[in-house]
Amino acid sequence: MTTNDLTLAAVGCSGPVSQIFVAGFLELGVKVRVLARNPDRIASRHPEAEVIQGSMTEPADVARVTEGVDGAFVMTPMGMRNRPAPEVDAARAVIEGAQASKLSHLVYTSVLGADRPHGVGILDAKFEIERMIASSGLPYSILRCGTYMEDIFDPNLKRLNEGTFFFPVNKDRRFTYTSQRDVPRFVAEELLKKTKVLNRSFNFVAPDTYSVRDVERLLSEASGIAIKAPFKFPTFYVFSALQPLFHLAGRRFSSILPLVRHFDRHGYTDAGDDVQDLFPDFRMTTLEEHLRKLWPERAAGRAAAKREGDER
Ligand SMILES: NC(=O)c1ccc[n+]([C@@H]2O[C@H](COP(=O)([O-])OP(=O)(O)OC[C@H]3O[C@@H](n4cnc5c(N)ncnc54)[C@H](OP(=O)(O)O)[C@@H]3O)[C@@H](O)[C@H]2O)c1
């Protein structure tokens, strides 16, 4: 089987974060069926995908999109106001639909440390959902991802070029990263093509953990300009003071701020089995590689200088 023979249902994949995953599957030649309430928007975003109108919160819609596929790639929508319930309810409907269509493999993108609750809505939703999937009777694989490199760095290039990495937490905390582009390659090549179902969760993360100070240094090296994260004071406290307003308005920040607070206290690391333990031959993108790609001219200059040095 090649990746061109694969058909994948993409559920919960019409939001802003998942478009890199869908594009990655399509680039590998996988036929992708995306479920979306607003199909026109998604069809113009991914013209090669088949877009099916429907909601992930309707089991019958999920059953339609997952009927006869080689696997379903599932993401769940972040609940606002730090509440796990909307995300858990969406997952419950997805499981019900997948059971109805007798889905052969459910692949879920989760978070590090989802084996226990943390008192943070976004994380605790994944803890609940992982347990529901594991007891659903569906064949499954769960990828616990670190902070997405494409989400935290790429859209902020302008600010980085002005010398700021906006991450106002304790600079000694350590974080674990995942390149989103590794996910479709792994799911298509290592799981679906080989019809390998793991029936477990594992950490799908790049090697090593990095403190905020390490990231400041790596960003500065990759860009050639001094890039600093702001000190926790005053930004973190200003946002904390505004939390009741975000909560009232039900904005994304109402759920992101409790996560930032958690990061400030604990960072984002986990000692569980990771992809290199289970798939030693699969190469994950390192943080250094990803950051170098953000400033391609500088990386090309460095490579040319190295070639010149080697020739001498
Ligand atoms: N590891 C990291 O660094 C990181 C970073 C950011 C996000 N994430 C995670 O990525 C996941 C997805 O984030 P996202 O921002 O792309 O997702 P999102 O905008 O919250 O939505 C994802 C999907 O949920 C559907 N959806 C949302 N509300 C719905 C509703 N009321 N009824 C039916 N469907 C609904 C959307 O479908 P429609 O198109 O039909 O609306 C979309 O396909 C979250 O679980 C988040 O925690 C992880």
The ligand as an SDF file (V2000), in Angstrom:
LIG
                    3D

 48 52  0  0  0  0  0  0  0  0999 V2000
   -0.2530   21.5760   21.0740 N   0  0  0  0  0  0  0  0  0  0  0  0
   -0.4370   22.8420   20.7890 C   0  0  0  0  0  0  0  0  0  0  0  0
    0.5050   23.6570   20.7850 O   0  0  0  0  0  0  0  0  0  0  0  0
   -1.8040   23.3440   20.4150 C   0  0  0  0  0  0  0  0  0  0  0  0
   -1.9220   24.6630   19.9900 C   0  0  0  0  0  0  0  0  0  0  0  0
   -3.1940   25.1210   19.6270 C   0  0  0  0  0  0  0  0  0  0  0  0
   -4.2790   24.2550   19.6910 C   0  0  0  0  0  0  0  0  0  0  0  0
   -4.1190   22.9820   20.1030 N   0  0  0  0  0  0  0  0  0  0  0  0
   -5.2830   22.0710   20.1620 C   0  0  0  0  0  0  0  0  0  0  0  0
   -5.7790   21.9290   18.8350 O   0  0  0  0  0  0  0  0  0  0  0  0
   -7.1670   21.6320   18.8940 C   0  0  0  0  0  0  0  0  0  0  0  0
   -7.8890   22.3450   17.7780 C   0  0  0  0  0  0  0  0  0  0  0  0
   -7.7200   23.7250   17.8570 O   0  0  0  0  0  0  0  0  0  0  0  0
   -8.3650   24.7060   16.8010 P   0  0  0  0  0  0  0  0  0  0  0  0
   -8.1660   26.0770   17.3780 O   0  0  0  0  0  0  0  0  0  0  0  0
   -7.9530   24.4480   15.4120 O   0  0  0  0  0  0  0  0  0  0  0  0
   -9.8320   24.2400   16.8700 O   0  0  0  0  0  0  0  0  0  0  0  0
  -11.2000   24.9780   16.9590 P   0  0  0  0  0  0  0  0  0  0  0  0
  -11.1940   26.2400   16.1810 O   0  0  0  0  0  0  0  0  0  0  0  0
  -11.5100   25.0650   18.3990 O   0  0  0  0  0  0  0  0  0  0  0  0
  -12.1750   23.9820   16.1770 O   0  0  0  0  0  0  0  0  0  0  0  0
  -11.8200   22.7160   15.7200 C   0  0  0  0  0  0  0  0  0  0  0  0
  -12.9800   22.0290   15.0660 C   0  0  0  0  0  0  0  0  0  0  0  0
  -14.0990   21.9930   15.9170 O   0  0  0  0  0  0  0  0  0  0  0  0
  -15.2850   22.2340   15.1970 C   0  0  0  0  0  0  0  0  0  0  0  0
  -16.1980   22.9350   16.0780 N   0  0  0  0  0  0  0  0  0  0  0  0
  -15.9080   23.9760   16.8940 C   0  0  0  0  0  0  0  0  0  0  0  0
  -16.9880   24.3290   17.5770 N   0  0  0  0  0  0  0  0  0  0  0  0
  -17.9860   23.5150   17.1770 C   0  0  0  0  0  0  0  0  0  0  0  0
  -19.3600   23.3990   17.5270 C   0  0  0  0  0  0  0  0  0  0  0  0
  -19.9230   24.2080   18.4210 N   0  0  0  0  0  0  0  0  0  0  0  0
  -20.0960   22.4490   16.9280 N   0  0  0  0  0  0  0  0  0  0  0  0
  -19.5410   21.6370   16.0120 C   0  0  0  0  0  0  0  0  0  0  0  0
  -18.2360   21.6990   15.6440 N   0  0  0  0  0  0  0  0  0  0  0  0
  -17.4810   22.6240   16.2210 C   0  0  0  0  0  0  0  0  0  0  0  0
  -14.8750   23.0450   14.0000 C   0  0  0  0  0  0  0  0  0  0  0  0
  -15.7420   22.6300   12.9530 O   0  0  0  0  0  0  0  0  0  0  0  0
  -16.5330   23.6120   11.9630 P   0  0  0  0  0  0  0  0  0  0  0  0
  -15.6280   23.9420   10.8190 O   0  0  0  0  0  0  0  0  0  0  0  0
  -17.6640   22.8010   11.5480 O   0  0  0  0  0  0  0  0  0  0  0  0
  -16.8630   24.8520   12.7390 O   0  0  0  0  0  0  0  0  0  0  0  0
  -13.4200   22.6150   13.7680 C   0  0  0  0  0  0  0  0  0  0  0  0
  -13.3490   21.5620   12.8380 O   0  0  0  0  0  0  0  0  0  0  0  0
   -7.6320   21.9580   20.3090 C   0  0  0  0  0  0  0  0  0  0  0  0
   -7.8880   20.7360   20.9560 O   0  0  0  0  0  0  0  0  0  0  0  0
   -6.4420   22.6450   20.9570 C   0  0  0  0  0  0  0  0  0  0  0  0
   -6.3230   22.3340   22.3270 O   0  0  0  0  0  0  0  0  0  0  0  0
   -2.8890   22.5010   20.4620 C   0  0  0  0  0  0  0  0  0  0  0  0
  1  2  1  0
  2  3  2  0
  2  4  1  0
  4  5  1  0
  4 48  2  0
  5  6  2  0
  6  7  1  0
  7  8  2  0
  8  9  1  0
  8 48  1  0
  9 10  1  0
  9 46  1  0
 10 11  1  0
 11 12  1  0
 11 44  1  0
 12 13  1  0
 13 14  1  0
 14 15  2  0
 14 16  1  0
 14 17  1  0
 17 18  1  0
 18 19  2  0
 18 20  1  0
 18 21  1  0
 21 22  1  0
 22 23  1  0
 23 24  1  0
 23 42  1  0
 24 25  1  0
 25 26  1  0
 25 36  1  0
 26 27  1  0
 26 35  1  0
 27 28  2  0
 28 29  1  0
 29 30  1  0
 29 35  2  0
 30 31  1  0
 30 32  2  0
 32 33  1  0
 33 34  2  0
 34 35  1  0
 36 37  1  0
 36 42  1  0
 37 38  1  0
 38 39  2  0
 38 40  1  0
 38 41  1  0
 42 43  1  0
 44 45  1  0
 44 46  1  0
 46 47  1  0
M  CHG  2   8   1  16  -1
M  END
$$$$
